Amino acid sequence: MIPLARILMILGVVLLLAGGFLYLASRLQIPLGRLPGDIRIEGENFTCLFPLASMILLSVLLTILLNVIVRLLNR
């Protein structure tokens, strides 16, 4: 039961950080989802968004951040 509680607490912190990042991104006018390379298909009754460039940018930033954190924890 205790490992499950730890996993849920870690997921809660991760979701809190992700929400804070998205909030700050919108306040700082960071155009996530509107970068060149993001595909947007609009029809009469629907809109479909494929944020390819935004996903690649976030993936690179998170990879760098996680590598720094892991290197600091392994000292």
C-alpha positions in Angstrom: 0.0 0.0 0.0 2.8 2.4 0.8 4.5 2.2 -2.7 1.1 3.0 -4.2 0.7 6.0 -2.0 4.2 7.3 -3.0 3.4 6.9 -6.7 0.2 8.8 -6.3 1.9 11.6 -4.4 4.6 11.8 -7.0 2.0 11.9 -9.8 0.2 14.7 -7.9 3.4 16.8 -7.7 4.1 16.2 -11.4 0.6 17.2 -12.4 0.9 20.3 -10.1 4.2 21.3 -11.8 2.7 20.7 -15.3 -0.3 22.8 -14.5 2.0 25.6 -13.1 4.1 25.4 -16.3 1.1 25.7 -18.5 -0.3 28.6 -16.5 3.0 30.5 -16.7 3.3 29.7 -20.4 0.0 31.3 -21.0 0.8 34.3 -18.8 4.2 34.8 -20.5 2.7 34.6 -24.0 4.6 31.5 -25.0 2.9 30.2 -28.1 2.6 26.5 -27.4 0.3 25.0 -29.9 0.8 27.9 -32.3 4.4 27.3 -33.4 5.5 26.9 -37.0 5.2 23.2 -37.6 2.0 22.7 -35.6 -0.7 21.4 -37.9 -4.2 22.8 -37.6 -7.0 21.5 -39.7 -10.2 23.4 -39.5 -13.5 22.4 -41.1 -17.1 23.7 -40.8 -17.9 21.8 -37.7 -14.6 20.6 -36.3 -11.0 21.7 -35.5 -8.1 19.2 -35.3 -4.8 20.3 -33.9 -1.5 18.3 -34.1 1.1 20.3 -32.1 4.2 18.6 -33.6 6.7 21.4 -33.1 5.4 22.1 -29.6 5.7 18.4 -28.6 9.3 18.3 -30.0 10.3 21.5 -28.1 8.8 20.2 -24.8 10.4 16.8 -25.3 13.9 18.4 -25.7 13.4 20.7 -22.7 12.2 17.9 -20.5 15.0 15.7 -21.6 17.6 18.3 -20.7 15.9 19.0 -17.3 15.6 15.4 -16.3 19.2 14.7 -17.3 20.4 17.6 -15.1 18.2 16.4 -12.2 19.5 12.8 -12.5 23.1 13.9 -12.6 22.6 16.1 -9.5 21.0 13.2 -7.6 23.7 10.7 -8.5 26.5 12.8 -6.8 
